[in-house]
Amino acid sequence: MEAGNHTITIKAVDDWDNSAQINTTVTAPEFLRTDLNKDGTVNIMDIAIVAKAYGTKLGDEEWNEIADMDKNGEINIIDIAKVAKDYGKTI
């Protein structure tokens, strides 16, 4: 999906041919979620952001919210793996 706003239409039809429809707009981000420094490429700099905060949890001095990829309040191997999985990807 390209970055920007996109309209999605959802239509439901029951067994008696009654229908309902809803339109909603979603916004696709300009950057990959794992491009932590927003430079357009997931690279070693993004992994370094997570690595610097590795082993910390919410409230610790070195904890970094953007490095917490799974939003569980701690920076661990899962967060590094999520960034590493996208290594080399660009927008």
N, C-alpha and C positions, 0 to 999 in steps of 0.2 A: 504494500500500500504506500502510495506517495505521501509525503508530508503535507499537512493542511487539513482543511475541513472536508468531511465526506458525509453525505446523507444516506442513511440506511432506511429502507422501508420493510416493515414486517406486516404480513397479512395472514390472518387465520380464517379458515372456513370450516364450519361444522357440518355434520351429516345432513342438515336440512338446507344447505347452501347459504346460510347466514354468514356474513363475513364482517370482519373488523380489521382496520388497518391503522398503523401508527408509523409516523416518520420521526426519525431522530437524527441528530448530527453528532458525529464523533470527530475528534481531532487527533490526527496522527502526528506524533512529535517530529520535530526537525532533525533530532539526533537519536541515535540508538541509545537505549536505556543504559547500556554498558559502556558507552563513551562518556566516562565520568568527567573528563576535563573539557568536553564539548569541542574537541578540535576536528571532528569529522571522521576520525579513525579510531577504532578500538585497538590500542597498542600497549606497549610496555609501560607507558606513562599511566594508563588506566589501571593496570595490574599493580603498579607501584603505589597508587592511592590506597588500594585495598590492603596491600602488604604492609604499608606503614601503620594502618589501624588494626592489623591482624591481632587477634587475641583480646581485643578490648570489647567492652559492652557499654550500653547506654549509661551515661553518668561518668565514665572514665575520662580522664583528661585527653587522651589520644583518640577516643572514639570519634568516628566521622560518619555522619548520617548517610552521606551519598555512597559510602563503601558498603553499607548494609543492604546488599542487593535483595535479600529475601525478607527484609524488614522484621527480623525477629529480635532485634535489640542487641545482637552480638556479631562481631566480625570473625568469621571462621573460614574453613576450607570451601564451604559451599559458596560463599561470596566470591572467593578467588576463582573457583571453577566456573561460575556464571560469566565472569568477565573473560576468562581464558577461552571459553567456548566460542565467543564472538571475535576472538583475536584476528585482526586483519580486515575485519568488515569495515566498510565505509558507507556513508550516506549517499 
